Amino acid sequence: MKYVHPDIVVGEPVPEVEPRVNEVVLAHRLVWIRVLRWVVALLLALVIAFAIFRVSMMVRYVAAGVFYVGFLTWAFHPSVQKNRKKHAADRWSIPLRVEIRFQILLGLVISLLLILLMTGDGISEVGPYLGMMALFGGGALICMSFVAREPGQICCVDCEYPLVGLTIPCACPECGRMIYDASWTTDRARVRSGWFVPVGVLAAAFGGLMVYSSFANPGLMYGPMPRGVLMQLAPTDRDAFDELVARPMDSMQTDELIERLIAGNEGEDGWGYSTTNQQRWLAQFAGTGKISWDQYERMYGRVADWVRIELIDSGRGGGVRVGEEAAVRLISPRYIRLADAGVVVRYFFRGFEIGDDPDLKSGSTSEHYLSFLDGELGDSAYQYVQRASFVPDEPGELMIRGRVVVAMLPVQWKTQIRWDDPDGLFEVEPAWWKVIDLEHEIEVLP
């Protein structure tokens, strides 16, 4: 049965009425509009701050996780579910402008939460997503121009012509439909707004252009940008970098770009897949003197913070005991991501010095791949992990030492290190190398 407005009386003129608004749903929407404004502002500030300070992915995951938990707690709160059911029973029960503001803010929150986790390609990574949001949002506005309704005056159910002042039964002055009783009327008139279609078309066109330029022709987005802006974006934005290096650069600009690439990727999450083009460009300067020792140190020196000696768990749970075999290994607790600038950064390991034993264990003069240092038992890389076994003969503190040399070697080099040669470690000195002395103390139990 259709809804019948209580103010309609057959045989009397249709009165002018107050729009029938669901006050509970409206109050709920207005409260959350105020809350979502602050959430959008906070998320936007975090996105900008994270981009400026290049925070680690762990910090991003924690921040996004807090917001996701808060969002889900809100979405499934009993009061929200109750109001949602009320709103679903009468979808057009609040002013349309309020609903649009609420949906826009909700969409911005979801978008910013996703952008919060994006670090790879800068605008190139965010652009397609924002473009699709604008494309679908514009399409939704265009569709709204045909179906959107909101509380208003009593009108014809077919053409929404206002019936105020007419006496039912009567014929609709607009479409001619015969209105026999109140069931042929509605107070949810279609919204006839002139801005839905033009704004929707503009948003959809902008979104389509963003998607097209991101995937097919990045020059449309980056071509008009001045060199200074491209310099800022180049370290982590692949398409901005490609546009920049396609333009002529003098020696000073080249030096500036080298420094920006190195400075922009110094963090733990630097030098990933999204900076492949930047790494290839740097490769042409490897060994030419264009990249200084200090810059190489900033690119590769972080290895010293990651490599360590670790006791291999025996599975007995009692630590190391006198007379029982124990084992140690060289390990990095995380995957070592470094720039592939036309060279390979490999390591040499002198061996494990266990206590006062003068004999080194597991050392060699050959180079090894850094990527194997995170190998775990069962991995294919584990067979290449430097490890050594020993049997302690007395209780107490046992110091295990090791020396690692990390060197930047051209890909074609196959070199060996000279550990005890007073003339130097290498016959041909690499462009950069670093000595790392490691210590690990173990308690030996009786």
Secondary structure, 3 states (H helix, E strand, C coil): CCCCCCCCCCCCECCCCCCCCCHHHHHHHHHHHHHHHHHHHHHHHHHHHHHHHCCCHHHHHHHHHHHHHHHHHHHCCHHHHHHHHHHHHCCCCCCHHHHHHHHHHHHHHHHHHHHHCCCCCCHHHHHHHHHHHHHHHHHHHHHHHHHCEEEEEEEECCCCCECCCCECCEECCCCCCEECCHHHEEEEEECCCCCHHHHHHHHHHHHHHHHHHHHCCCHHHHCCCCHHHHHHHCCCCHHHHHHHHCCCCCHHHHHHHHHHHHHHCCCCCCCCHHHHHHHHHHHCCCCCCCCCHHHHHHHHCCHHHHCEEEECCCCCCCCEECCCCEEEEEECCCCCCCCCCCEEEEEEEEEEEECCCCCCECCCCECEEHHHHHCCCCCHHHHHCCEEEECCCCCEEEEEEEEEEEEEEECCCCCECCCCCCCCCCCCCCCCEEEEEEEEEEEEEC
